[in-house]
Amino acid sequence: MELRDEQPTQHEIGNRTYLIAPVEPLDVDGVRTVQVGTALFLLGFVGLLPFYGRLEESGSTWLLWMCLTGVGLGLLGMEYCKRRRRFRAERDATDA
């Protein structure tokens, strides 16, 4: 970790002053974010399975199916983000 004593950039627009800190984004391609979200939906699905009877009695089985849908969409999103990351890496390799 590099310690710096840089001050944030200031932009004055009208009578307001905006400070812009030199911070790098944590997750540019989104793969890790989608993986964590998918894992949480899977955890919710597995956690709700033992309570299927109770969910059915109260008419709340949609919670279980929502979690399963989140897992499915997360898997699709993960593939999309991985393809986008691969495309960007290939593009950057040809530009350099």
Phi, psi and omega per residue, in radians:
M1 nan 2.254 -3.124
E2 -1.716 2.188 3.118
L3 -1.593 2.233 -3.141
R4 -2.234 2.735 3.082
D5 -2.042 0.799 3.133
E6 -1.443 2.447 3.089
Q7 -1.592 2.598 3.113
P8 -1.149 2.649 3.095
T9 -1.281 2.442 3.129
Q10 -1.907 2.363 3.042
H11 -2.178 2.233 3.093
E12 -1.885 2.079 3.118
I13 -2.148 1.980 -3.081
G14 1.155 -2.259 3.126
N15 -1.772 0.289 3.132
R16 -1.974 2.559 3.077
T17 -2.016 2.191 3.138
Y18 -1.909 2.324 3.100
L19 -1.795 2.230 3.130
I20 -1.990 1.968 -3.137
A21 -1.440 2.494 3.124
P22 -1.393 1.336 -3.083
V23 -1.994 2.282 3.087
E24 -1.414 2.534 3.085
P25 -1.163 2.602 -3.096
L26 -1.367 -0.776 -3.031
D27 -2.357 1.682 -3.032
V28 -1.284 -0.718 -3.026
D29 -1.586 -0.228 3.043
G30 1.449 0.012 -3.079
V31 -1.111 -0.834 -3.105
R32 -1.126 -0.681 3.136
T33 -1.070 -0.785 3.135
V34 -1.179 -0.644 3.113
Q35 -1.106 -0.754 3.137
V36 -1.141 -0.768 3.122
G37 -1.085 -0.741 3.112
T38 -1.113 -0.728 3.115
A39 -1.105 -0.671 3.119
L40 -1.171 -0.699 3.073
F41 -1.130 -0.685 3.108
L42 -1.131 -0.730 3.096
L43 -1.078 -0.718 3.088
G44 -1.109 -0.728 3.132
F45 -1.093 -0.858 -3.131
V46 -1.132 -0.646 3.129
G47 -1.191 -0.503 -3.128
L48 -1.527 -0.329 -3.102
L49 -0.950 -0.775 -3.135
P50 -1.122 -0.311 -3.104
F51 -1.793 0.390 -3.084
Y52 -1.016 -0.744 -3.139
G53 -1.060 -0.793 3.115
R54 -1.123 -0.712 3.113
L55 -1.115 -0.681 -3.140
E56 -1.169 -0.698 3.120
E57 -1.084 -0.692 -3.091
S58 -1.570 -0.009 3.134
G59 1.278 0.514 -3.092
S60 -2.005 0.481 3.134
T61 -1.161 -0.277 3.117
W62 -1.057 -0.458 3.093
L63 -1.091 -0.739 3.135
L64 -1.122 -0.790 -3.098
W65 -1.274 -0.494 3.057
M66 -1.130 -0.737 3.108
C67 -1.106 -0.726 3.125
L68 -1.142 -0.682 3.084
T69 -1.131 -0.692 3.084
G70 -1.062 -0.668 3.092
V71 -1.134 -0.812 -3.136
G72 -1.079 -0.820 3.121
L73 -1.168 -0.594 3.084
G74 -1.116 -0.687 3.101
L75 -1.136 -0.700 3.068
L76 -1.130 -0.758 3.126
G77 -1.117 -0.628 3.115
M78 -1.122 -0.760 3.116
E79 -1.114 -0.717 3.115
Y80 -1.073 -0.815 -3.115
C81 -1.163 -0.654 3.114
K82 -1.160 -0.704 3.083
R83 -1.114 -0.721 -3.141
R84 -1.122 -0.723 3.112
R85 -1.103 -0.742 3.129
R86 -1.115 -0.737 3.123
F87 -1.097 -0.755 3.132
R88 -1.123 -0.698 3.140
A89 -1.128 -0.733 3.110
E90 -1.145 -0.711 3.134
R91 -1.117 -0.758 -3.141
D92 -1.179 -0.577 3.132
A93 -1.208 -0.616 3.130
T94 -1.362 -0.483 3.130
D95 -1.314 -0.513 -3.066
A96 -1.459 nan nan
